[in-house]
Amino acid sequence: MDKTEIITVVPFGRRLGFGQELHDLVVRGINRFTVFKILRAVAIACAKPEFTKCPAPYRPSFLSAKQLRELALDHKNGMSERFVEEALSKGDECYGIFDGDRLASYGWYSFRPTRIDPPELVLRFDPQYVYMYKGFTHVRYRGQRLHAIGMTLALKHYLDRGYKGLVSYVESNNFDSLKSVSRMGYEKFGSIYLMRAFGRYLIHVSPGCERFGFAIEEREGELAEL
């Protein structure tokens, strides 16, 4: 039987002061004893005009496999050789912004289920969307909104290819990132709660995630660094 669900998008990213501090304290406290995360699921389907132009002298582009393997040799770029090989093996793409020959900022984009942290967990999502993950900006270039620009340009590319948009998640106590993705135009559509207990993960997915096929499952086997 068909079921229609009305989903209300809730604005977020506001400063909560004491509430934020208490939430962070609780999450960090539980993580002293076991793995506990609350993931805020977010999506974006429209490129904000203010982030669609990359200022000079920066140069945006998708990175080739050869470029990525070379960049992985420098730990300052925030991605290991092992990570790059696994991402490339499943067809993931990386969109970056260069300052000359230096990689200033980048983000990874996946079309298939992807390991998260902890790496024995796998995120699944509706294949009509692209999963954006592992956003990184070199410390020298932070504060210039390069990540927002790179992500928006990648979004435009995927919209042109027929995808509905990007999906991602932010941990509930990462308040700066929540503000940042809200500013980019992401909207929250649900939450995932997970805790490790008795050697397994207890996972609860809020109803809003169903619309985007957003879910996490535990997988066995070799763990990958993400």
C-alpha positions as CSV (number, residue, x, y, z in Angstrom):
1,M,0.0,0.0,0.0
2,D,1.3,3.4,-0.9
3,K,2.1,5.7,1.9
4,T,2.6,9.4,1.7
5,E,4.8,11.1,4.3
6,I,5.0,14.9,4.8
7,I,8.5,15.9,5.9
8,T,9.1,19.3,7.5
9,V,12.6,20.7,7.0
10,V,13.8,22.2,10.3
11,P,16.3,25.1,10.2
12,F,19.4,24.5,12.3
13,G,22.8,25.8,13.0
14,R,21.8,28.3,15.7
15,R,23.9,28.9,18.8
16,L,22.4,27.3,21.9
17,G,25.0,28.4,24.4
18,F,24.6,26.3,27.6
19,G,22.5,23.8,25.7
20,Q,25.3,23.1,23.2
21,E,27.8,22.8,26.0
22,L,25.7,20.3,27.9
23,H,25.0,18.3,24.7
24,D,28.7,18.1,23.9
25,L,29.5,17.2,27.5
26,V,27.0,14.3,27.4
27,V,28.2,12.9,24.1
28,R,31.9,13.1,25.0
29,G,31.1,11.6,28.4
30,I,29.4,8.5,26.9
31,N,32.3,8.2,24.4
32,R,34.7,7.7,27.3
33,F,33.1,4.3,27.8
34,T,31.8,3.3,24.4
35,V,31.0,4.5,20.9
36,F,28.0,6.9,20.8
37,K,27.0,9.2,18.0
38,I,24.1,11.3,16.9
39,L,24.3,12.0,13.2
40,R,22.3,14.9,11.7
41,A,21.4,13.9,8.2
42,V,21.4,16.7,5.7
43,A,20.6,17.3,2.0
44,I,21.0,20.0,-0.6
45,A,19.3,20.2,-4.0
46,C,19.9,23.8,-5.1
47,A,23.2,25.6,-5.6
48,K,23.4,28.9,-3.8
49,P,24.6,31.6,-6.3
50,E,27.1,33.2,-3.9
51,F,29.1,29.9,-3.9
52,T,29.1,29.2,-7.7
53,K,32.2,31.3,-8.6
54,C,35.7,30.4,-7.6
55,P,37.9,33.5,-7.0
56,A,41.3,34.0,-8.6
57,P,43.9,32.6,-8.3
58,Y,42.2,29.4,-7.2
59,R,41.5,26.7,-9.7
60,P,38.6,24.2,-9.2
61,S,38.5,20.7,-10.8
62,F,37.8,17.0,-10.3
63,L,41.0,15.2,-9.5
64,S,42.3,12.3,-11.6
65,A,43.4,9.0,-10.0
66,K,47.0,9.9,-10.8
67,Q,46.7,13.3,-9.0
68,L,45.0,11.7,-6.0
69,R,47.7,9.0,-5.6
70,E,50.4,11.6,-5.7
71,L,48.6,13.9,-3.2
72,A,48.1,11.0,-0.8
73,L,51.9,10.7,-0.4
74,D,51.8,14.0,1.6
75,H,50.1,13.5,4.9
76,K,49.3,17.3,5.1
77,N,46.6,16.6,2.5
78,G,44.6,14.6,5.0
79,M,44.1,11.4,2.9
80,S,46.1,8.2,3.1
81,E,47.1,6.0,0.2
82,R,44.9,3.2,1.6
83,F,41.9,5.5,1.8
84,V,42.5,6.8,-1.8
85,E,42.7,3.2,-3.2
86,E,39.5,2.1,-1.5
87,A,37.6,5.2,-2.6
88,L,38.8,4.9,-6.2
89,S,38.0,1.1,-6.3
90,K,34.3,1.9,-5.7
91,G,34.2,4.8,-8.2
92,D,34.2,7.7,-5.8
93,E,35.2,11.1,-7.1
94,C,37.1,14.0,-5.5
95,Y,36.5,17.7,-6.4
96,G,39.2,20.0,-5.2
97,I,40.4,23.6,-5.4
98,F,44.1,24.3,-6.1
99,D,46.3,27.3,-5.3
100,G,48.9,26.8,-8.0
101,D,50.1,23.3,-7.4
102,R,48.9,23.2,-3.8
103,L,45.7,21.4,-2.9
104,A,43.8,24.0,-0.8
105,S,40.5,22.2,-0.3
106,Y,38.5,19.2,-1.4
107,G,35.5,17.0,-0.9
108,W,34.7,13.4,-1.8
109,Y,31.6,12.2,-3.6
110,S,30.2,8.6,-3.6
111,F,27.5,6.8,-5.6
112,R,27.6,3.6,-3.6
113,P,27.3,2.5,0.1
114,T,30.3,3.9,2.0
115,R,32.1,3.1,5.2
116,I,31.9,5.8,7.9
117,D,33.6,6.2,11.3
118,P,33.7,3.7,13.0
119,P,34.7,1.9,9.8
120,E,32.8,-1.3,10.4
121,L,29.6,0.7,9.7
122,V,28.4,1.4,6.2
123,L,26.1,4.3,5.1
124,R,23.4,3.6,2.5
125,F,21.5,6.2,0.6
126,D,19.1,6.7,-2.3
127,P,21.1,6.3,-5.5
128,Q,19.3,9.3,-7.0
129,Y,21.6,11.3,-4.7
130,V,25.3,11.6,-4.3
131,Y,26.9,11.2,-0.9
132,M,29.3,14.0,0.0
133,Y,32.0,13.1,2.6
134,K,35.5,13.8,3.9
135,G,35.5,17.6,3.3
136,F,38.9,19.1,4.0
137,T,40.5,22.5,3.8
138,H,44.2,23.1,4.4
139,V,44.7,25.2,7.6
140,R,46.4,27.9,5.5
141,Y,43.2,28.4,3.4
142,R,40.5,28.2,6.1
143,G,38.0,31.0,6.5
144,Q,37.7,31.7,2.7
145,R,34.7,29.4,2.2
146,L,36.6,27.3,-0.3
147,H,34.8,24.2,0.9
148,A,31.4,25.8,0.2
149,I,32.5,26.9,-3.2
150,G,34.0,23.4,-4.1
151,M,30.9,21.6,-2.9
152,T,28.5,23.9,-4.7
153,L,30.4,23.5,-8.0
154,A,30.4,19.8,-7.5
155,L,26.6,19.9,-6.8
156,K,26.0,21.8,-10.0
157,H,27.9,19.2,-11.9
158,Y,25.9,16.3,-10.4
159,L,22.6,18.1,-10.9
160,D,23.5,18.5,-14.6
161,R,24.1,14.7,-14.7
162,G,20.6,14.1,-13.5
163,Y,21.1,13.5,-9.7
164,K,18.7,15.1,-7.3
165,G,21.3,16.6,-5.0
166,L,23.8,15.7,-2.3
167,V,23.3,14.0,1.0
168,S,25.7,14.0,4.0
169,Y,25.7,14.0,7.8
170,V,27.3,16.0,10.6
171,E,27.8,14.8,14.1
172,S,25.4,16.5,16.5
173,N,28.1,18.1,18.7
174,N,30.1,19.5,15.7
175,F,28.4,22.8,16.0
176,D,30.7,24.7,13.7
177,S,30.1,22.3,10.9
178,L,26.4,22.4,11.5
179,K,26.5,26.1,11.0
180,S,28.7,25.8,8.0
181,V,26.5,23.3,6.1
182,S,23.4,25.3,7.0
183,R,25.1,28.4,5.4
184,M,25.9,26.4,2.3
185,G,22.2,25.6,1.9
186,Y,22.0,22.1,3.3
187,E,18.8,21.2,5.2
188,K,18.3,18.7,7.9
189,F,16.0,15.8,7.1
190,G,16.6,13.4,10.0
191,S,18.9,11.9,12.6
192,I,20.7,8.6,13.2
193,Y,21.5,7.4,16.7
194,L,24.1,4.7,17.2
195,M,25.8,3.1,20.3
196,R,28.1,0.2,20.7
197,A,26.9,-2.3,23.4
198,F,27.8,-5.9,24.1
199,G,30.0,-6.0,21.0
200,R,27.3,-4.9,18.5
201,Y,25.8,-1.6,17.4
202,L,22.4,-0.4,18.4
203,I,21.1,1.9,15.6
204,H,18.0,4.0,15.4
205,V,17.1,5.9,12.3
206,S,14.5,8.7,12.5
207,P,11.5,8.6,10.1
208,G,12.7,11.5,7.9
209,C,15.7,9.4,6.7
210,E,13.4,7.0,4.9
211,R,12.7,9.5,2.1
212,F,16.4,9.6,1.2
213,G,17.1,5.9,1.8
214,F,19.5,7.1,4.5
215,A,20.5,4.2,6.8
216,I,23.5,2.7,8.5
217,E,24.3,-1.0,8.9
218,E,27.1,-3.0,10.5
219,R,29.4,-4.9,8.3
220,E,32.0,-7.6,9.0
221,G,35.4,-7.9,7.5
222,E,38.5,-5.9,7.0
223,L,38.3,-2.4,8.4
224,A,39.3,0.5,6.2
225,E,40.8,3.8,7.3
226,L,38.4,6.7,6.6
